[in-house]
Amino acid sequence: MALPNPGMEIVPEQTALVITDPQNDFLNPSGAAWSVVGESVTENNTVDHLDALFRTAKETNIQVFISPHYYYPSDHGWKFEGTLEAVMHSISMFDRIDPLNLDDFEDSGADWLDRFKPYIEDGQTIVVSPHKIYGPETNDLVLQLRKRKFSKVILAGMSSNLCVESHMREFLEQGFEVAIVKDATAGAKVPEGNGYESALVNYRMMANTVLTTEEVIRQLRETTVSV
């Protein structure tokens, strides 16, 4: 039996673009995780697709939210870790000096990819507090969305089967409609498996709809014209 596609109507005042972890450690060839995610990022043309989503959201007045990933020295005192947590901590991924100190932050692995800075630092994008594992349960993203009366989320970013999938799952549990942009993400390829391919299965089984960047852009422009 083929799975249904419930779809998601884009209503501008109710719809937000949420991007997870648009940071150097994932998306820059010099980033800490590039050795495992770089092939997938390249294959999906992830950076170009994220750029296109940012640009179109700004042009069509769709609110953009960023859910970043930061680790401070206090986070390295954890007494136990999951598999990828241990990896991220061991390679100093997303490390910052502390929440209030930006020394050595610019162009670090935790900083935004340079290409995205004009969109993120335009004074209009909402950057929420950092998530610490994978999902938004540990930051204020859901609160910020609710306080602005958003009920629909277009979701993209890094990485596919970790932070993107975890955000999707929590959004659905919280009663949001979720459209996943499947080519504006990427995942790790390790001997145990391909994170991106595993995520695609769960996206299809759980999200309201799974779209390409081109499809999202077309819908955003059509919706804006009709409004």
N, C-alpha and C positions, 0 to 999 in steps of 0.2 A: 504494500500500500504506500503510495507516495504521500509524503508529509504535506499538510496544507501550508499556505503562506498567508497568515493573517494580515500582513501589511501594517503600515503605520502612516497615517495622514500627517503631513507636516503642516502644523498650524504655527505660524511664526511666533506669536506671543506665548505659545505654550511649549515651544521646542528649543532645546539647547544643544550645542555641539560640545561634547566633552572629549578632551584629549588627555590621555594618560601618558606620563613620562616622556615628553618630547625633548629628551636630554641627551647630552653628548655621549654618555656612557653606553647608550643604546644605538644611537643613530650616526655617530661620527666614527669613521674608520680608526681613529686613535682612541676610541672609547674602551672602557674596561671589558664590555661584553661583546665587542665586535667580532671576536674570534668565533663565537658560537651563533650570533644572530646575523652577522653581516651578509652571509649568503642569502638568507631569507629576505632581509631588507632590500638587497639588490634585486632579487628575483621579482619581488612584488612592487618594485619602484616606490617603496613606502614613503620616502622623503618627499618625492614629487607629489604623491597623492595627498599627503598631509598638507603640504604647501597649498595645493589646490583647494582643499577643504577650508583651510584658514582664510584664504583669499576670498572665496565665495561667501563664506559666512559673514565676513566684514562687508562685502559688497551688498549683501541681502539683509543686513541688520539682524542676523541670527546671533544670539548671545553665545560667547565662547567661554568655557570653563576649562581650567587646567588642573589636573590632579597630579601633583608631582611626587617624587619619591626622594626623600633625603634621609641620611643617617648622620646622627651626631655622636660624639664620643660616648655619651650615656647609653646609646643603643648597642655599643660594642661590649657592654657589660651583661648582656643577656646570658642566662644560664643554660638555655637550650635553644636550638634552631632547627627549622626544617631544612630540607636538602638545598634548595636554591637560596634560602636565607644565608646558610653557611657559605655558599659560593660567593654571594654578593659581599658579605662581610670580609671574606678572605682576600678579595681583590680590590677592596676599598671602594666599591661601587657606590656612587651617590654620596660620598662622604663630604660633610661640611664641618667647619670648626665648632659652631654652635648655632642655635636658632637666631641669634642677634648679631652675628659677626659674619661679614662678607669678605674678610681677608682671604685672598687667593681663590675666591669663588669664580670670578670672571674667567670664562673659557675652561673651567675645570670640568670634570666628568659630570658633576651635578648641575652645571649650567645648561641653559637652553641651547639647542643647536642654533648657531648664528643666523641661519636662514629664517628661523621662526621668530627671532627677537622683535622685528618690527610689528608683528601681529600680537605677540604676547605683552609687549611693553608699550602698547598704544594708549594706556590709561582706561581702556574699555573692557579688556579681558579680565575675567575673575580668576585669580590664582588662589586656590584653597590651601588649607594646611596640608602637610605631607601625609600620605598613607605610609604605613610602616611595614606591612607584609605584602599583600597584593590588592586587597579590596578597600572600599571607602568606609568600612566600619570604623577605622581608626582616624578618620579626618572629618572635616565639616562639610564635605561636598553635598551630601543629601540635605543638610540644613540650609545651605546656600541656595540650592535648587528650590526647595519648598518655600523659602521665604520670598522668592521671586515668582512663585506660582507656576513653575515649569513642571509639566507632567510627562513630557516626551523627551527622549535623549537620542541623539545621533552619536554613536560611540566609536572612537578610533584611537590609535596610539600604540604604545608598547607595554608589555609584549603580549602576543596573542593569547596564549593559554594560561598566562599568569595574571597580570594586572587587568588586562582588557576583559578576560573572561570573568575574573572575580568581580569587577565592577558591574558587568552585565548581570551576574547572578544576584548581587545585592540590589541593584536597581529593580529587577523584576520582583524580588521579595518585598520591596518597598512600594510596589504598585505603580512604577513607571512603565511606560511603553518604551521599548528599546529597538533601535535599528543599528545593526552592526555594519561598519564599512570594511568589508573583508580584505580589500587590497590596500588599506591604509593602516596596516599593522604587519607584524612579522614575528617569528618565534625562533627559539634556539633549535639548532640541529645538533644532537648529541648521540652517542652510540645507542642510548636507550630508546631514541625515537625522535620524531619531528614534531616540535611543539606547535607549529603553525597548523599542520594537517590535523592534529588532534583537536585543536580549537575549532576548526571549521565544522566538525561534526556536532559539537555542542552548541555552537552558534545557531546552526540550522534547527536543532531540536528545541532550543529554548527562546531565542530572540523573537520579537514580533515579525522582524524581517531581516534579511541579510542582503546588502546591496553593494555594488561597486562604487567607487568614487564618482565615476561618470554618471551613474544613475542618481546619486545623491545630489550632485551639482545640477543636473537637469531638473529634478524635483524642486530644489530650492529656488531656481530661477523661475520656473513655471508658477510656483506658489507666490513669489514676490510680484510677478506680473499680474496675477489674478487678483491680488490684494490691492 
